Amino acid sequence: MALVIEGEERIAAPLQKVWEALNDPDVLRQTIPGCQSLEKTSDTEMAATVVLKIGPIKATFNGEVTLKNLNPPHSYTIQGEGKGGIAGFAKGGADVTLTSDGPETTILKYAAKADVGGKIAQLGSRLIESTSKKLAGQFFSSFGEKVGG
């Protein structure tokens, strides 16, 4: 089951600061909903543990996050894949683009794609889509608040 989630966040911070935060495991750990751990394993890879509740199913996903198509400080693609044991799997990615809107404001646009399988996929597309949109919205607004102060 595949979904596409798009959005935009206005962040009260200069472009370079937003770019650095998007590449900072500490910032990401604090802003990814349900993130238990996020450790950098190379310049473009991180290992993550995320606990998510989708409908009646709560699962711990262990996986990898990879940064690709790096075009500092304007854009990149973040991809992740996690296995939640009996609950199933989730994988996806987001194309993230940063644009300056004056010296102290950055527009962050994202187009995310997600795919889930296993027990989670049996919950129904509406529940998964609404939960995915909510989680993406939570991440980007939380990220915007943290970076924009």
C-alpha positions as CSV (number, residue, x, y, z in Angstrom):
1,M,0.0,0.0,0.0
2,A,1.7,3.2,-1.2
3,L,0.8,6.8,-0.2
4,V,2.0,10.3,-1.1
5,I,2.1,13.1,1.4
6,E,3.1,16.6,0.4
7,G,3.4,19.8,2.5
8,E,5.2,23.0,3.2
9,E,6.5,24.4,6.4
10,R,7.7,28.0,6.9
11,I,10.6,28.1,9.4
12,A,11.8,31.3,11.1
13,A,15.5,30.5,10.5
14,P,18.1,31.1,7.8
15,L,18.5,28.4,5.1
16,Q,21.9,27.2,6.3
17,K,20.7,26.7,9.9
18,V,17.7,24.7,8.6
19,W,20.0,22.6,6.3
20,E,22.3,21.8,9.3
21,A,19.4,20.8,11.4
22,L,18.0,18.4,8.7
23,N,21.4,16.7,8.9
24,D,21.7,16.6,12.7
25,P,20.7,13.3,14.3
26,D,20.0,15.0,17.7
27,V,17.5,17.4,16.1
28,L,15.9,14.6,14.0
29,R,15.7,12.3,17.1
30,Q,13.8,15.0,19.0
31,T,11.4,15.8,16.2
32,I,10.6,12.4,14.6
33,P,7.4,11.2,16.3
34,G,8.0,8.0,18.4
35,C,11.8,8.1,17.8
36,Q,13.6,6.2,20.5
37,S,17.1,6.3,19.0
38,L,18.9,7.7,15.9
39,E,22.6,7.1,15.5
40,K,24.7,8.3,12.7
41,T,26.6,5.4,11.1
42,S,28.2,7.4,8.3
43,D,27.9,10.8,6.7
44,T,24.8,9.7,4.9
45,E,23.4,6.9,7.0
46,M,21.7,6.5,10.4
47,A,20.3,3.6,12.4
48,A,16.9,4.3,13.9
49,T,14.4,2.8,16.4
50,V,10.9,4.3,16.2
51,V,7.8,3.2,18.1
52,L,4.5,3.9,16.3
53,K,0.9,3.3,17.1
54,I,-1.4,2.9,14.1
55,G,-4.9,2.2,15.1
56,P,-4.8,-0.8,17.5
57,I,-1.3,-1.8,16.6
58,K,1.7,-0.5,18.4
59,A,5.1,-1.6,17.0
60,T,8.7,-0.9,17.3
61,F,10.5,-0.4,14.0
62,N,14.2,-0.9,13.7
63,G,15.7,0.4,10.5
64,E,18.1,2.5,8.4
65,V,17.8,6.0,7.3
66,T,19.8,7.1,4.2
67,L,20.4,10.6,2.8
68,K,20.6,10.7,-1.0
69,N,20.6,13.2,-3.9
70,L,22.4,15.7,-1.6
71,N,22.5,19.3,-3.0
72,P,23.6,21.3,0.1
73,P,22.0,23.5,1.3
74,H,19.0,23.3,-1.0
75,S,17.7,19.8,-1.2
76,Y,18.0,16.1,-0.5
77,T,16.1,12.8,-0.4
78,I,15.7,11.1,2.9
79,Q,14.9,7.4,2.7
80,G,14.1,4.9,5.5
81,E,13.1,1.3,5.9
82,G,12.0,-0.3,9.1
83,K,10.9,-3.7,10.2
84,G,8.3,-4.0,13.0
85,G,8.4,-7.8,13.5
86,I,5.0,-9.3,13.4
87,A,3.4,-5.9,12.8
88,G,5.0,-5.7,9.3
89,F,7.3,-3.2,7.6
90,A,7.3,0.4,6.6
91,K,9.5,2.1,4.1
92,G,9.5,5.4,2.4
93,G,11.3,8.6,1.7
94,A,10.8,12.3,1.2
95,D,12.2,14.8,-1.2
96,V,13.0,17.9,0.8
97,T,13.6,21.3,-0.7
98,L,14.7,24.4,1.1
99,T,14.2,28.0,-0.4
100,S,15.1,31.3,1.3
101,D,12.3,33.7,1.9
102,G,14.4,36.6,3.1
103,P,17.5,36.3,5.3
104,E,15.7,34.9,8.4
105,T,13.0,32.6,6.9
106,T,13.2,29.3,5.0
107,I,10.4,27.5,3.2
108,L,10.7,23.8,3.5
109,K,8.7,21.7,1.0
110,Y,8.4,18.0,1.2
111,A,6.9,15.2,-1.0
112,A,6.9,12.0,0.9
113,K,6.1,8.5,-0.2
114,A,5.4,5.6,2.1
115,D,4.7,2.0,1.7
116,V,3.6,-0.5,4.4
117,G,3.1,-4.2,4.5
118,G,2.2,-7.0,6.9
119,K,-0.4,-6.6,9.7
120,I,-0.3,-2.8,9.5
121,A,-1.4,-2.9,5.8
122,Q,-4.5,-4.8,6.9
123,L,-5.7,-1.9,8.9
124,G,-7.1,-0.2,5.8
125,S,-5.8,2.6,3.6
126,R,-7.9,5.4,5.2
127,L,-6.4,4.8,8.7
128,I,-2.9,4.4,7.4
129,E,-3.2,7.5,5.2
130,S,-4.6,9.7,8.0
131,T,-2.0,8.4,10.5
132,S,0.9,8.9,7.9
133,K,-0.3,12.5,7.2
134,K,-0.6,13.2,10.9
135,L,2.9,11.9,11.6
136,A,4.5,13.8,8.7
137,G,2.7,17.0,9.8
138,Q,3.8,16.5,13.4
139,F,7.4,15.9,12.3
140,F,7.7,19.0,10.1
141,S,5.8,21.3,12.5
142,S,7.9,20.1,15.4
143,F,11.1,20.5,13.3
144,G,10.0,24.0,12.3
145,E,9.4,25.0,16.0
146,K,12.7,23.5,17.2
147,V,14.8,25.1,14.4
148,G,12.9,28.3,14.3
149,G,13.0,28.7,18.0
